[in-house]
Amino acid sequence: MDETKFRVWDIEHKRMCSVEDMEWHTRGLTVEWRRPDKKAGVLFPDEYILMQYTGLKDMTAQAEELYAGDILKGDSPLGAFESDYPRRNIGVIVWHDQKAVWCLEWQDVREFKMRPLLHEMISRYNRKIGNIFENPDLLEAPNRS
């Protein structure tokens, strides 16, 4: 990972913002944020959820940066099973404390539920389709009627 970057989910206004700066304050770690529309402000610890950049980018032409909480859709050879497991290739980026590594936590998979994020795997087989705050519907159980 070349750089350490963060973004925040503004809990009250339900929006994602980039972190411009962080500073310790009497209330804890405050963050200075900026939205894509260039508006900026400060949030206190009980007002945001902090997410770290993994140092990886997805497979799309835009090469989107991947952060904790991002949802990825896999286009790997496992796609052959997609008709049987329609949500099998969807995972969430999480930090694994015991292994000290970023992982992809797959949905609807009993075996190998959590796999380490490997640069080659990400760039070749996965694309970012959202995040757990703005797109929670992507993780809802499919209707199997």
C-alpha beads as a LAMMPS data file, in Angstrom:
LAMMPS data file: protein, C-alpha beads

145 atoms
144 bonds

1 atom types
1 bond types

-500.0 500.0 xlo xhi
-500.0 500.0 ylo yhi
-500.0 500.0 zlo zhi

Masses

1 110.0

Atoms # bond

1 1 1 0.000 0.000 0.000
2 1 1 1.579 3.244 -1.130
3 1 1 -0.559 5.706 0.750
4 1 1 -2.734 5.820 3.821
5 1 1 -6.102 7.386 3.035
6 1 1 -9.480 7.381 4.692
7 1 1 -13.075 8.226 3.931
8 1 1 -15.979 8.692 6.339
9 1 1 -19.664 7.909 6.375
10 1 1 -21.494 10.933 7.818
11 1 1 -24.074 9.194 10.017
12 1 1 -26.507 12.113 10.343
13 1 1 -26.553 13.230 6.704
14 1 1 -26.067 9.733 5.261
15 1 1 -23.300 10.650 2.836
16 1 1 -19.779 9.522 2.011
17 1 1 -16.987 12.085 2.299
18 1 1 -13.249 12.034 1.733
19 1 1 -11.015 12.778 4.720
20 1 1 -8.779 15.808 4.282
21 1 1 -7.217 15.783 7.753
22 1 1 -7.554 14.123 11.169
23 1 1 -6.792 15.658 14.538
24 1 1 -7.045 14.561 18.156
25 1 1 -9.530 16.682 20.079
26 1 1 -10.912 16.482 23.615
27 1 1 -13.878 14.504 22.200
28 1 1 -11.624 12.110 20.280
29 1 1 -10.438 11.953 16.696
30 1 1 -12.044 14.686 14.603
31 1 1 -11.988 14.553 10.825
32 1 1 -12.056 17.335 8.281
33 1 1 -14.059 16.085 5.330
34 1 1 -14.789 17.119 1.763
35 1 1 -17.631 16.012 -0.495
36 1 1 -17.422 15.710 -4.274
37 1 1 -19.307 19.038 -4.545
38 1 1 -16.312 20.641 -2.715
39 1 1 -18.284 21.441 0.460
40 1 1 -16.237 20.745 3.582
41 1 1 -16.644 20.502 7.345
42 1 1 -15.618 18.782 10.577
43 1 1 -17.089 15.673 12.187
44 1 1 -16.603 14.398 15.731
45 1 1 -16.211 10.677 16.682
46 1 1 -19.901 9.986 17.319
47 1 1 -20.840 11.529 13.953
48 1 1 -18.925 9.321 11.506
49 1 1 -17.695 5.852 10.630
50 1 1 -14.087 5.800 9.447
51 1 1 -12.993 3.528 6.568
52 1 1 -9.404 2.962 5.443
53 1 1 -8.158 2.663 1.854
54 1 1 -6.827 -0.837 1.111
55 1 1 -4.219 0.312 -1.399
56 1 1 -6.014 -1.703 -4.105
57 1 1 -8.175 -0.753 -7.080
58 1 1 -10.869 -2.716 -8.881
59 1 1 -10.798 -4.178 -12.402
60 1 1 -12.838 -1.473 -14.126
61 1 1 -11.406 1.070 -16.545
62 1 1 -11.943 3.696 -13.841
63 1 1 -9.780 1.607 -11.454
64 1 1 -11.832 2.655 -8.430
65 1 1 -10.055 2.756 -5.077
66 1 1 -11.191 0.053 -2.657
67 1 1 -11.982 0.898 0.977
68 1 1 -13.203 -1.080 3.967
69 1 1 -16.945 -1.577 3.557
70 1 1 -16.911 -1.618 -0.236
71 1 1 -18.980 -4.297 -1.960
72 1 1 -17.338 -6.211 -4.806
73 1 1 -18.875 -8.371 -7.513
74 1 1 -16.686 -11.200 -8.751
75 1 1 -16.473 -12.212 -12.372
76 1 1 -14.187 -15.157 -11.680
77 1 1 -14.516 -18.702 -13.029
78 1 1 -16.781 -19.316 -10.021
79 1 1 -19.416 -17.488 -12.063
80 1 1 -20.320 -20.866 -13.550
81 1 1 -22.212 -21.530 -10.330
82 1 1 -24.009 -18.188 -10.329
83 1 1 -27.333 -19.699 -11.434
84 1 1 -27.314 -21.958 -8.372
85 1 1 -25.965 -19.274 -6.012
86 1 1 -27.009 -15.883 -7.405
87 1 1 -25.250 -13.926 -4.647
88 1 1 -22.157 -16.135 -4.458
89 1 1 -19.855 -13.663 -6.157
90 1 1 -20.649 -10.680 -3.909
91 1 1 -18.327 -9.812 -1.042
92 1 1 -17.551 -7.032 1.420
93 1 1 -14.057 -5.757 2.167
94 1 1 -13.195 -6.195 5.863
95 1 1 -10.029 -6.088 7.976
96 1 1 -9.054 -9.422 9.549
97 1 1 -7.388 -8.609 12.897
98 1 1 -5.881 -12.045 13.547
99 1 1 -4.232 -12.307 10.132
100 1 1 -3.547 -8.558 9.810
101 1 1 -4.800 -8.515 6.221
102 1 1 -7.659 -7.092 4.147
103 1 1 -10.166 -9.809 3.251
104 1 1 -13.212 -10.235 1.080
105 1 1 -16.085 -11.669 3.108
106 1 1 -18.265 -13.520 0.599
107 1 1 -22.050 -13.626 0.892
108 1 1 -23.934 -16.962 0.635
109 1 1 -20.788 -19.063 0.883
110 1 1 -20.275 -21.531 3.705
111 1 1 -16.782 -22.732 2.795
112 1 1 -13.998 -20.171 2.331
113 1 1 -16.296 -17.403 3.545
114 1 1 -13.428 -14.986 4.106
115 1 1 -10.519 -14.808 1.650
116 1 1 -7.471 -12.502 1.726
117 1 1 -7.516 -9.703 -0.846
118 1 1 -4.743 -10.338 -3.301
119 1 1 -3.884 -7.611 -5.800
120 1 1 -3.941 -9.937 -8.820
121 1 1 -7.307 -11.410 -7.839
122 1 1 -8.864 -7.974 -7.347
123 1 1 -7.572 -6.398 -10.515
124 1 1 -8.405 -9.398 -12.672
125 1 1 -11.768 -10.620 -11.342
126 1 1 -13.672 -8.074 -9.227
127 1 1 -15.418 -4.762 -9.664
128 1 1 -16.753 -2.378 -7.035
129 1 1 -20.547 -2.191 -7.121
130 1 1 -21.173 -0.094 -4.014
131 1 1 -20.611 0.037 -0.274
132 1 1 -22.415 -1.158 2.837
133 1 1 -23.761 2.300 3.712
134 1 1 -25.039 3.624 0.389
135 1 1 -26.056 0.246 -1.076
136 1 1 -27.105 -2.117 1.752
137 1 1 -29.705 -3.650 -0.579
138 1 1 -26.865 -5.360 -2.486
139 1 1 -26.309 -7.575 0.561
140 1 1 -29.928 -8.494 1.234
141 1 1 -30.841 -12.124 0.803
142 1 1 -32.153 -12.890 -2.676
143 1 1 -35.801 -13.824 -3.123
144 1 1 -35.733 -17.566 -3.854
145 1 1 -39.315 -18.315 -4.689

Bonds

1 1 1 2
2 1 2 3
3 1 3 4
4 1 4 5
5 1 5 6
6 1 6 7
7 1 7 8
8 1 8 9
9 1 9 10
10 1 10 11
11 1 11 12
12 1 12 13
13 1 13 14
14 1 14 15
15 1 15 16
16 1 16 17
17 1 17 18
18 1 18 19
19 1 19 20
20 1 20 21
21 1 21 22
22 1 22 23
23 1 23 24
24 1 24 25
25 1 25 26
26 1 26 27
27 1 27 28
28 1 28 29
29 1 29 30
30 1 30 31
31 1 31 32
32 1 32 33
33 1 33 34
34 1 34 35
35 1 35 36
36 1 36 37
37 1 37 38
38 1 38 39
39 1 39 40
40 1 40 41
41 1 41 42
42 1 42 43
43 1 43 44
44 1 44 45
45 1 45 46
46 1 46 47
47 1 47 48
48 1 48 49
49 1 49 50
50 1 50 51
51 1 51 52
52 1 52 53
53 1 53 54
54 1 54 55
55 1 55 56
56 1 56 57
57 1 57 58
58 1 58 59
59 1 59 60
60 1 60 61
61 1 61 62
62 1 62 63
63 1 63 64
64 1 64 65
65 1 65 66
66 1 66 67
67 1 67 68
68 1 68 69
69 1 69 70
70 1 70 71
71 1 71 72
72 1 72 73
73 1 73 74
74 1 74 75
75 1 75 76
76 1 76 77
77 1 77 78
78 1 78 79
79 1 79 80
80 1 80 81
81 1 81 82
82 1 82 83
83 1 83 84
84 1 84 85
85 1 85 86
86 1 86 87
87 1 87 88
88 1 88 89
89 1 89 90
90 1 90 91
91 1 91 92
92 1 92 93
93 1 93 94
94 1 94 95
95 1 95 96
96 1 96 97
97 1 97 98
98 1 98 99
99 1 99 100
100 1 100 101
101 1 101 102
102 1 102 103
103 1 103 104
104 1 104 105
105 1 105 106
106 1 106 107
107 1 107 108
108 1 108 109
109 1 109 110
110 1 110 111
111 1 111 112
112 1 112 113
113 1 113 114
114 1 114 115
115 1 115 116
116 1 116 117
117 1 117 118
118 1 118 119
119 1 119 120
120 1 120 121
121 1 121 122
122 1 122 123
123 1 123 124
124 1 124 125
125 1 125 126
126 1 126 127
127 1 127 128
128 1 128 129
129 1 129 130
130 1 130 131
131 1 131 132
132 1 132 133
133 1 133 134
134 1 134 135
135 1 135 136
136 1 136 137
137 1 137 138
138 1 138 139
139 1 139 140
140 1 140 141
141 1 141 142
142 1 142 143
143 1 143 144
144 1 144 145
